Amino acid sequence: MGTVSRPALVRTMGLYHATAMVVGTILGASIFVQPSEVTGHVPTTLGAYGVWLACGVLTLLGALVCAELSSIFPEAGGVYVYLREAYSPIVGFLWGWAMFWTMHSGIIAVVAVIFARYAGYFVPLGTVGLRALAVLAILALSAVNYVGVRQGSALQAAFTVGKVAAVAVIILLGFTFGGAAHATAARANHAFVPPSFGATDFALGMVAGLFAFGGWHVVTYGAEETREPRRTVPKALVFGTLTVMVAYVALNAVYLYVLPMHTVASSDRVAADAADAVFGRGGGAAMSGLVVFSTLGALSGIILAGPRVYFAMARDGLLSRWAAAVHPRYRTPHRAIVLQAAWASVLVVTGTYQALFTRVIYTEWIFFGLMAIGLVILRGRPGLERGYRVPVYPWVPLGFATCAFAIVANQVASAPASSLAGLGLVLLGLPVYHFWVRHPDEEP
C-alpha cells in the first residue's frame, strides 16, 4: 500500500524578499515613537546616540548568531527549532507558547492598533471603530498570506521599498530645510540643563531602543520557503540589520537636529513634531500618513512569519497536527494563519493585548540568550552542516548572551511584580507541553 502524498511548503523567497522581510518587519512605527522613550532615560545627544548604536550592535550580534543557526537548520520555525535542537523540545515549545499567546500575537495587536490610531488622524474613529479597523487590517493581511507566501512576501517587499524611500526623504529634507528649526533648537539646548543619568538609565534606554529593533529574527521562521536558505537567510539577516541601523541613527540625527532635547524627550509623536518644526502644521499630517504606511508594512511581515512556528510545532506533535496542514493549492500553513489571525483579533477586541504584551515581551530575551549559548553547544556537536560561521567566535554569541541576560535582570529589578507575572505566563506552558507528550495527537 503506497504512502499518501501531502502538500508541502514551496521555496519562493529569494534574497531580495528575505532582506525586505528583515528591514520591513523592524522598520515599523516604533522609530517614530521610541526615540522619546530613549531620550527620556538618556537626555544628552551623545547618550542618545550611544543607546541607538549599542542597540544596533547588539541586534547585529543576535542576527549573526541567528545566521549561523539558520544555516545549520534551514527549516520552518526559526528560533523554535534552534532551541529544540540545542536543548530539548520543551524549551522550543515554551518559546512557541509565549509567541502565540502573548509575544507575537501581542505585537500584531499592538501594531494593528497603532495603525488604526494614526489612520484616525484622517478619519475620526471612536473606540469601537478603532478596534474594528485594527481587526480588519489583521484579517486582510492574513488573507493575503493565506493565498501564498509569494504574494505575502511581494506585498512586504513593496511596503519596505516605500518605507525606506520615505525615510531617506525625511533625512534629506530634514537636513536640507531644517536650518531655522535647528537654530531654534540650539538656543533651547543651550539653556537646557540635562538631568544626570547612570548605567541603569542607559540600560532602560536600551530596552526602549531594542523594542524599535524588534523582529530582526522573524525571517528565520520562513527558511523552509526560502530559496538556498543556508546562504540566503544569513545574508538577509546581516544586510537587513545593517540597513536598519543606518536608518535609525540617521533618523535620530534629524530629530535631534531640528528639535530641542527636552521636546524629543517629552514628545509622544516625535516624528510628527520634527516634521511640524521644519514644514509647519502640514508636516504632521504627512508623517501620520507615513506611520500608517509603515505599520501596515511591519504588520504584513509579522503576520507572514508567525504561523511558520506554529506549523513546525504541530508537525513535531507539540500542537494539534490539525495546525500542521498545508493548503493543497496555495501551499501555505493556512490553518496556522487562521489561528493566529483569530487570536490576535481577540486581543484587539478585548483590549487585553497591552497588559499581556508588556509583561511578557522582556522574556523573549531569556530565549535569545539561551539561543546564543545553544550555538556554542551545537558547535561541539559533530556532523552538522553549516553554510555560515559567526565571526570572532565564541565572543559574539557569549557577548550577546551576556547582554540578553543583563537586559532581563535589569527589567526584573526595575519592575519585579509585572516581570515575574510575565514569566509565570510563560511557565504555564509546562503542563500543556507534558499533556501533549503524554497524549500525542493523531495524524489528520
For each residue, the residues with C-beta under 8 A, 3 or more apart:
1:
2:
3:
4:
5:
6: 326
7: 326 327 328 331
8: 326 331
9: 76 149 224 225 326 331 332 333
10: 149 225 331
11: 224 225 226 227 229
12: 148 149 150 153 225 227
13: 17 18 21 149 150 153 222 225 226 227 232
14: 17 18 226 227 232
15: 18 19 232 235 236
16: 19 20 157
17: 13 14 20 21 153 154 156 157
18: 13 14 15 21 22 153 219 222 226 232 233 235 236 240
19: 15 16 22 23 235 236 239 240 243
20: 16 17 23 24 153 156 157 160 161 240
21: 13 17 18 24 25 153 156 157 160 218 219 222 236 240 301 304 305
22: 18 19 25 26 216 218 219 236 237 239 240 241 243 244
23: 19 20 26 27 160 163 164 240 243 244
24: 20 21 27 156 157 159 160 163 297 298 300 301
25: 21 22 28 156 215 216 218 219 298 301 302 305
26: 22 23 212 213 214 215 216 240 241 244 298
27: 23 24 31 160 163 164 167 244 247 294 297 298
28: 25 31 111 215 294 295 297 298 299
29: 32 33 111 114 115 118 291 294 295 298
30: 33 34 211 212 214
31: 27 28 34 35 212 247 248 251 271
32: 29 269 270 271 272 287 290 291 294
33: 29 30 36 37 268 269 270 271
34: 30 31 37 38 208 209 211 212
35: 31 38 39 48 251 252 255 264 270
36: 33 39 40 264 265 266 267 268 270
37: 33 34 40 41 205 208 211
38: 34 35 41 42 48 51 52 205 208 209
39: 35 36 42 43 48 205 261 264 265
40: 36 37 43 205 265 266
41: 37 38 51 197 201 202 204 205 208
42: 38 39 47 48 50 51 197 201 202 205
43: 39 40 47 48 194 195 197 261 262 265
44: 47 48 194 197 261
45: 48 49 256 261
46: 49 50
47: 42 43 44 50 51 197 202 205
48: 35 38 39 42 43 44 45 51 52 205 252 256 264
49: 45 46 52 53 249 252 253
50: 42 46 47 53 54 202
51: 38 41 42 47 48 54 55 202 205 206 209
52: 38 48 49 55 56 209 248 249 252
53: 49 50 56 57 249
54: 50 51 57 58 206 209
55: 51 52 58 59 206 209 210 212 213 248
56: 52 53 59 60 213 241 244 245 248 249
57: 53 54 60 61 245
58: 54 55 61 62 206 210 400 403
59: 55 56 62 63 210 213 216 241 244 245
60: 56 57 63 64 238 241 242 245
61: 57 58 64 65 396 397 399 400 403
62: 58 59 65 66 216 217 368 372 400 404
63: 59 60 66 67 216 217 237 238 240 241
64: 60 61 67 68 237 238 390 391 396
65: 61 62 68 69 371 372 375 390 396 397 400
66: 62 63 69 70 78 79 82 216 217 220 237 371
67: 63 64 70 71 233 234 237 238 388 390
68: 64 65 71 72 234 375 386 388 389 390
69: 65 66 72 73 82 220 371 374 375 378
70: 66 67 73 74 78 220 223 229 230 233 234 237 388
71: 67 68 74 229 230 231 233 234 386 387 388
72: 68 69 378 384 385 386
73: 69 70 81 82 85 223
74: 70 71 223 224 226 229 230 233
75: 81 223 224 312
76: 9 81 221 222 223 224 225 308 309 311 312 315 333
77: 80 81 84 92 221 308 309 311 312 313
78: 66 70 81 82 217 218 219 220 221 222 223 305 308 309
79: 66 82 83 95 217 220 221 309 367 368 371
80: 77 83 84 92 93 95 96 99 309 312 313
81: 73 75 76 77 78 84 85 92 312
82: 66 69 73 78 79 85 86 92 371 374 375
83: 79 80 86 87 91 92 95 367 370 371 374
84: 77 80 81 87 88 89 91 92 93 316
85: 73 81 82 374 378
86: 82 83 91 370 371 373 374 375 377 378
87: 83 84 90 91 92 370 374 377
88: 84 91 92
89: 84 92 93 316 318 433
90: 87 93 94 430 433
91: 83 84 86 87 88 94 95 367 370
92: 77 80 81 82 83 84 87 88 89 95 96 313 318
93: 80 84 89 90 96 97 313 318 429 433 436
94: 90 91 97 98 367 426 427 429 430 433
95: 79 80 83 91 92 98 99 309 367
96: 80 92 93 99 100 309 310 313 318 319
97: 93 94 100 101 426 428 429 432 433
98: 94 95 101 102 103 360 363 364 367 425 426 429
99: 80 95 96 102 103 104 105 306 309 310
100: 96 97 104 105 306 309 310 339 340 343
101: 97 98 105 343 356 425
102: 98 99 105 106 356 357 359 360 361 422 425 426
103: 98 99 106 107 357 360 361 363 364
104: 99 100 107 108 302 305 306 309 340
105: 99 100 101 102 108 109 306 340 343 344 347 353
106: 102 103 109 110 347 353 356 357 360 361
107: 103 104 110 111 214 215 302 357 361
108: 104 105 111 112 138 299 302 303 306 340 344 347
109: 105 106 112 113 134 138 344 347 348 353 357
110: 106 107 113 114 353 354 357
111: 28 29 107 108 114 115 295 298 299 302
112: 108 109 115 116 134 135 137 138 295 299 344 348
113: 109 110 116 117 130 131 134 348 353
114: 29 110 111 117 118 291 295
115: 29 111 112 118 119 133 134 137 291 292 295 296 299
116: 112 113 119 120 125 130 131 133 134 137
117: 113 114 120 121 130
118: 29 114 115 121 288 291 292 295
119: 115 116 122 123 125 133 292
120: 116 117 123 124 125 129 130
121: 117 118 285 288
122: 119 285 288 289
123: 119 120
124: 120
125: 116 119 120 129 130 133
126: 129 130
127: 130 131
128: 131 132
129: 120 125 126 132 133
130: 113 116 117 120 125 126 127 133 134
131: 113 116 127 128 134 135 348 349 351
132: 128 129 135 136
133: 115 116 119 125 129 130 136 137
134: 109 112 113 115 116 130 131 137 138 348
135: 112 131 132 138 139 345 348 349
136: 132 133 139 140
137: 112 115 116 133 134 140 141 296 299
138: 108 109 112 134 135 141 142 299 303 341 344 345 348
139: 135 136 142 143 341 345
140: 136 137 143 144
141: 137 138 144 145 155 296 299 300 303
142: 138 139 145 146 303 337 338 340 341
143: 139 140 146 147
144: 140 141 147 151 152 155 300
145: 141 142 148 149 151 152 300 303 304 307 332 337
146: 142 143 327 330 332 334 337 338
147: 143 144 151 330 332
148: 12 145 151 152 330 331 332
149: 9 10 12 13 145 152 153 222 225 304 331 332
150: 12 13 153 154
151: 144 145 147 148 154 155
152: 144 145 148 149 155 156 300 303 304
153: 12 13 17 18 20 21 149 150 156 157 304
154: 17 150 151 157 158
155: 141 144 151 152 158 159 300
156: 17 20 21 24 25 152 153 159 160 297 300 301 304
157: 16 17 20 21 24 153 154 160 161
158: 154 155 161 162
159: 24 155 156 162 163 293 294 296 297 300
160: 20 21 23 24 27 156 157 163 164 297
161: 20 157 158 164 165
162: 158 159 165 166 293 297
163: 23 24 27 159 160 166 167 290 293 294 297
164: 23 27 160 161 167 168 243 247
165: 161 162 168 169
166: 162 163 169 170 290 293 294
167: 27 163 164 170 171 247 250 251
168: 164 165 171 172
169: 165 166 172 173
170: 166 167 173 174 251 254 271 275 290
171: 167 168 174 175 250 251 253 254
172: 168 169 175 176
173: 169 170 176 177 178 278 279
174: 170 171 177 178 254 257 258 274 278
175: 171 172 178 254 257
176: 172 173
177: 173 174 278 279
178: 173 174 175 181 182 254 257 258 277 278
179: 182 183
180: 183 184
181: 178 184 185 257 258 259 277 278
182: 178 179 185 186 257 258
183: 179 180 186 187
184: 180 181 187 188 260 277
185: 181 182 188 189 256 257 258 259 260 261 263 277
186: 182 183 189 190
187: 183 184 190 191
188: 184 185 191 192 260 261 262 263
189: 185 186 192 260 261
190: 186 187
191: 187 188
192: 188 189 260 261 262
193:
194: 43 44 197 261
195: 43
196:
197: 41 42 43 44 47 194 201 202
198: 201 202
199: 202 203
200: 203 204 410 414
201: 41 42 197 198 204 205
202: 41 42 47 50 51 197 198 199 205 206
203: 199 200 206 207 406 407 410
204: 41 200 201 207 208 410 414
205: 37 38 39 40 41 42 47 48 51 201 202 208 209
206: 51 54 55 58 202 203 209 210 407
207: 203 204 210 211 362 407 410 411
208: 34 37 38 41 204 205 211 212
209: 34 38 51 52 54 55 205 206 212 213
210: 55 58 59 206 207 213 214 407
211: 30 34 37 207 208 214 361
212: 26 30 31 34 55 208 209 248
213: 26 55 56 59 209 210 216 244 248
214: 26 30 107 210 211
215: 25 26 28 107 218 298 301 302
216: 22 25 26 59 62 63 66 213 237 240 241 244
217: 62 63 66 78 79 220 237 368
218: 21 22 25 78 215 221 301 302 305 306
219: 18 21 22 25 78 222 223 226 233 236 237 240 305
220: 66 69 70 78 79 217 223 233 237
221: 76 77 78 79 218 305 306 308 309
222: 13 18 21 76 78 149 219 225 226 304 305 308
223: 70 73 74 75 76 78 219 220 226 229 233
224: 9 11 74 75 76 229 308
225: 9 10 11 12 13 76 149 222 308
226: 11 13 14 18 74 219 222 223 229 232 233
227: 11 12 13 14 232
228: 231 232
229: 11 70 71 74 223 224 226 232 233
230: 70 71 74 233 234 385 386 387 388
231: 71 228 234 235 387 388
232: 13 14 15 18 226 227 228 229 235 236
233: 18 67 70 71 74 219 220 223 226 229 230 236 237
234: 67 68 70 71 230 231 237 238 387 388
235: 15 18 19 231 232 238 239
236: 15 18 19 21 22 219 232 233 239 240
237: 22 63 64 66 67 70 216 217 219 220 233 234 240 241
238: 60 63 64 67 234 235 241 242
239: 19 22 235 236 242 243
240: 18 19 20 21 22 23 26 63 216 219 236 237 243 244
241: 22 26 56 59 60 63 216 237 238 244 245
242: 60 238 239 245 246
243: 19 22 23 164 239 240 246 247
244: 22 23 26 27 56 59 213 216 240 241 247 248
245: 56 57 59 60 241 242 248 249
246: 242 243 249 250
247: 27 31 164 167 243 244 250 251
248: 31 52 55 56 212 213 244 245 251 252
249: 49 52 53 56 245 246 252 253
250: 167 171 246 247 253 254
251: 31 35 167 170 171 247 248 254 255 271
252: 35 48 49 52 248 249 255 256
253: 49 171 249 250 256 257
254: 170 171 174 175 178 250 251 257 258 274
255: 35 251 252 258 259 264 270 271 274
256: 45 48 185 252 253 259 261 264
257: 174 175 178 181 182 185 253 254
258: 174 178 181 182 185 254 255 274 277 278
259: 181 185 255 256 263 264 267 270 273 274 277
260: 184 185 188 189 192 263 264
261: 39 43 44 45 185 188 189 192 194 256 264 265
262: 43 188 192 265 266
263: 185 188 259 260 266 267 270 273
264: 35 36 39 48 255 256 259 260 261 267 270
265: 36 39 40 43 261 262
266: 36 40 262 263
267: 36 259 263 264 270 273
268: 33 36
269: 32 33 272 273 284 287
270: 32 33 35 36 255 259 263 264 267 273 274
271: 31 32 33 170 251 255 274 275 287 290 291
272: 32 269 275 276 283 284 287 288
273: 259 263 267 269 270 276 277 284
274: 174 254 255 258 259 270 271 277 278 283 287
275: 170 271 272 278 279 283 284 286 287
276: 272 273 279 280 281 283 284
277: 178 181 184 185 258 259 273 274 283
278: 173 174 177 178 181 258 274 275 283
279: 173 177 275 276 282 283 286
280: 276 283
281: 276 284 285
282: 279 285 286
283: 272 274 275 276 277 278 279 280 286 287
284: 269 272 273 275 276 281 287 288
285: 121 122 281 282 288 289
286: 275 279 282 283 289 290
287: 32 269 271 272 274 275 283 284 290 291
288: 118 121 122 272 284 285 291 292
289: 122 285 286 292 293
290: 32 163 166 170 271 286 287 293 294
291: 29 32 114 115 118 271 287 288 294 295
292: 115 118 119 288 289 295 296
293: 159 162 163 166 289 290 296 297
294: 27 28 29 32 159 163 166 290 291 297 298
295: 28 29 111 112 114 115 118 291 292 298 299
296: 115 137 141 159 292 293 299 300
297: 24 27 28 156 159 160 162 163 293 294 300 301
298: 24 25 26 27 28 29 111 215 294 295 301 302
299: 28 108 111 112 115 137 138 141 295 296 302 303
300: 24 141 144 145 152 155 156 159 296 297 303 304
301: 21 24 25 156 215 218 297 298 304 305
302: 25 104 107 108 111 215 218 298 299 305 306
303: 108 138 141 142 145 152 299 300 306 307 337 340 341
304: 21 145 149 152 153 156 222 300 301 307
305: 21 25 78 104 218 219 221 222 301 302 308 309
306: 99 100 104 105 108 218 221 302 303 309 310 336 340
307: 145 303 304 310 311 332 333 336 337 339 340
308: 76 77 78 221 222 224 225 305 311 312 333 336
309: 76 77 78 79 80 95 96 99 100 104 221 305 306 312 313
310: 96 99 100 306 307 313 314 319 323 333 336 339 340
311: 76 77 307 308 314 315 323 324 326 333 336
312: 75 76 77 80 81 308 309 315 316
313: 77 80 92 93 96 309 310 316 318 319 323
314: 310 311 317 318 319 320 321 322 323 324 336
315: 76 311 312 321 324
316: 84 89 312 313
317: 314 321 436 440 441
318: 89 92 93 96 313 314 433 436
319: 96 310 313 314 323 324 436 441
320: 314 323 441
321: 314 315 317 324 441 442 443 444
322: 314 325 335 441 444
323: 310 311 313 314 319 320 333 335 336 339
324: 311 314 315 319 321 333 335 336 444
325: 322 333 334 335 444
326: 6 7 8 9 311 331 332 333 334
327: 7 146 330 331 332 333 334
328: 7 331
329:
330: 146 147 148 327 334
331: 7 8 9 10 148 149 326 327 328
332: 9 145 146 147 148 149 307 326 327 337
333: 9 76 307 308 310 311 323 324 325 326 327 336 337
334: 146 325 326 327 330 337 338
335: 322 323 324 325 338 339
336: 306 307 308 310 311 314 323 324 333 339 340
337: 142 145 146 303 307 332 333 334 340 341
338: 142 146 334 335 341 342
339: 100 307 310 323 335 336 342 343
340: 100 104 105 108 142 303 306 307 310 336 337 343 344
341: 138 139 142 303 337 338 344 345
342: 338 339 345 346
343: 100 101 105 339 340 346 347
344: 105 108 109 112 138 340 341 347 348 353
345: 135 138 139 341 342 348 349
346: 342 343 349 350
347: 105 106 108 109 343 344 350 352 353 356
348: 109 112 113 131 134 135 138 344 345 351 353
349: 131 135 345 346
350: 346 347 353
351: 131 348 354
352: 347 355 356
353: 105 106 109 110 113 344 347 348 350 356 357
354: 110 351 357 358
355: 352 358 359
356: 101 102 106 347 352 353 359 360 425
357: 102 103 106 107 109 110 353 354 360 361
358: 354 355 361 418
359: 102 355 356 418 419 421 422 425
360: 98 102 103 106 356 357 363 422 425 426
361: 102 103 106 107 211 357 358 364 422
362: 207 365 407 408 411 419 422
363: 98 103 360 366 367 408 422 423 426
364: 98 103 361 367 368
365: 362 368 369 404 405 407 408
366: 363 369 370 404 405 408
367: 79 83 91 94 95 98 363 364 370 371
368: 62 79 217 364 365 371 372 400 401 404
369: 365 366 372 373 400 401 402 404 405 408
370: 83 86 87 91 366 367 373 374 401
371: 65 66 69 79 82 83 86 367 368 374 375
372: 62 65 368 369 375 376 397 398 400 401 404
373: 86 369 370 376 377 397 398 401
374: 69 82 83 85 86 87 370 371 377 378
375: 65 68 69 82 86 371 372 378 379 390 397
376: 372 373 379 380 394 397 398
377: 86 87 373 374 380 381
378: 69 72 85 86 374 375 381 384
379: 375 376 393 394
380: 376 377
381: 377 378 384
382:
383:
384: 72 378 381
385: 72 230
386: 68 71 72 230 389
387: 71 230 231 234
388: 67 68 70 71 230 231 234
389: 68 386 393
390: 64 65 67 68 375 393 396 397
391: 64 396
392: 395 396
393: 379 389 390 396 397
394: 376 379 397 398
395: 392 398 399
396: 61 64 65 390 391 392 393 399 400
397: 61 65 372 373 375 376 390 393 394 400 401
398: 372 373 376 394 395 401 402
399: 61 395 396 402 403
400: 58 61 62 65 368 369 372 396 397 403 404
401: 368 369 370 372 373 397 398 404 405
402: 369 398 399 405 406
403: 58 61 399 400 406 407
404: 62 365 366 368 369 372 400 401 407 408
405: 365 366 369 401 402 408 409
406: 203 402 403 409 410
407: 203 206 207 210 362 365 403 404 410 411
408: 362 363 365 366 369 404 405 411 412
409: 405 406 412 413
410: 200 203 204 207 406 407 413 414
411: 207 362 407 408 414 415 419
412: 408 409 415 416 419 420
413: 409 410 416
414: 200 204 410 411 419
415: 411 412 418 419
416: 412 413 419 420
417: 420 421
418: 358 359 415 421 422
419: 359 362 411 412 414 415 416 422 423
420: 412 416 417 423 424
421: 359 417 418 424 425
422: 102 359 360 361 362 363 418 419 425 426
423: 363 419 420 426 427
424: 420 421 427 428
425: 98 101 102 356 359 360 421 422 428
426: 94 97 98 102 360 363 422 423 429
427: 94 423 424 430
428: 97 424 425 431 432
429: 93 94 97 98 426 432 433
430: 90 94 427 433 434
431: 428 434 435
432: 97 428 429 435 436
433: 89 90 93 94 97 318 429 430 436 437
434: 430 431 437 438
435: 431 432 438 439
436: 93 317 318 319 432 433 439 440 441
437: 433 434 440
438: 434 435
439: 435 436
440: 317 436 437
441: 317 319 320 321 322 436
442: 321
443: 321
444: 321 322 324 325
